[in-house]
Amino acid sequence: MRRINYLPSWSERHLGIALPPVLAAELRAPLVAFTGSLALCGVLWGVQATRLHGVERDGVAYAAQLAATQLDVARVRALEHDVVRLRALAERVETIRRSGALHANEIAALGNRLPANAWLTSLHADRGALALEGHGARLSAVGTTITALAALPAYRAARLVAIHEDPQRSGVTYALSLEPR
Amino acid sequence: MTGAKVLRFAAVAVVLAAYAFVFRGGEGRIAAQLGENARLVERLRAAERTLGARPHIEAERTRLRGRLRTVELDAGRSALVAHFLRDAAAIAAKHHATIPTITATSAAATGAQSTVLAAGVTEPEPLEALPLEITVEGRYADVLAVIRALSRTRIPAAVDVASLARKHADGADAALTAALHVQLQRRLSPEAAPRVTAPSDRSTDVRARRG
């Protein structure tokens, strides 16, 4: 069925002239849709461009702030570097200053571990190992000494080197080696 | 009808293109820029934290410098040895011990050489070692006290015990003789003399007996 529009056109009503239609009626809706899609595209582009411009502006501002602080940050980094160097040096110096006490305490610990009937005559350090010589009232005292010295935390084992009967004094002389951990 | 279809198709194509290129493309660029901004903000916050820590770091540096000023790290070799000898003599006198010999040995002879600090990320601080062989005589407790005190003088001196023995093997005397390896440490500054201790053929014997 063909539909006829009897309504007079705008030009006929107002100007009295019936102008021929520029656009066919069936094209109007698609054209409106097309125009709308173009407008939508434009609006979308505008919104995205505005947002992008905004975040780029923020980025430039942040970069400027960062650049302004870089010099001060570099100074603080140099300070930190200096502190790390000084701290390492201070620790090194402290280790050096503790070295005497460390060895003295080690010797004192050795002496304190000896049983009552055993004595230390000499002590020699050789590449970390400690060679001990001493005197014991009895042979069993040397055994007790080895057990006691082996329990020292700084040493892995106490190794017997030699035991001799002491002709001058009663008892025995012994030689031990303490192996470091 | 054909024109209308074309227009409808074009409208749909424009909408799809707008979504694909304008919206998605824009979102991608905006997301990338937001990510970059986030990184910048993070760096900015890190920089602010660093700047905020400056007073603490300066205080720490002042404290460490003060701590290091208690020892003589930058003295010349001669001054270093001279100060150490004075301190050693005072220590021996205080603890009723004697120091019969002090022998300066070369770095090569003792295996001592310039040492460097393992300081992690920072560059190591070179230290020069001046090795001395010291003999201490005295009673057991006094010798141990001298060993403890020698490393705690104004001069950084690494003390190692080479041997400890009765002075008289027959046991008649309770006196002990301790042979010590001592390494005086000094910091190598850029204007200082060569880094490695120059080997010296001559030995210097110093007697510091308590009066």
Interface residues (C-beta under 8 A of the other chain):
Chain A: A24 E26 L27 A29 P30 L31 A33 F34 G36 S37 L38 L40 C41 L44 W45 Q48 A49 R51 L52 V55 E56 D58 G59 Y62 A63 Q65 L66 T69 Q70 D72 V73 V76 R77 L79 E80 H81 D82 V83 V84 R85 L86 R87 A88 L89 A90 R92 V93 I96 R97 R98 S99 G100 A101 H103 A104 I107 A108 G111 T121 S122 L123 H124 A125 E133 H135 Q168 R169
Chain B: M1 G3 A4 K5 L7 R8 A10 A11 V12 V14 V15 A17 A18 V22 F23 G25 G26 E27 R29 I30 Q33 L34 E36 N37 L40 V41 R43 L44 A47 E48 T50 L51 A53 R54 I57 E58 E60 R61 L64 R65 R67 L68 V71 L73 L117 A118 A119 G120 V121 T122 E123 P124 E125 L127 Y140 L144 A145 I147 R148 A149 L150 S151 R152 P156 A157 A158 V159 D160 V161 A162 S163 L164 A165 R166 A169 D170 G171 Q185 R187
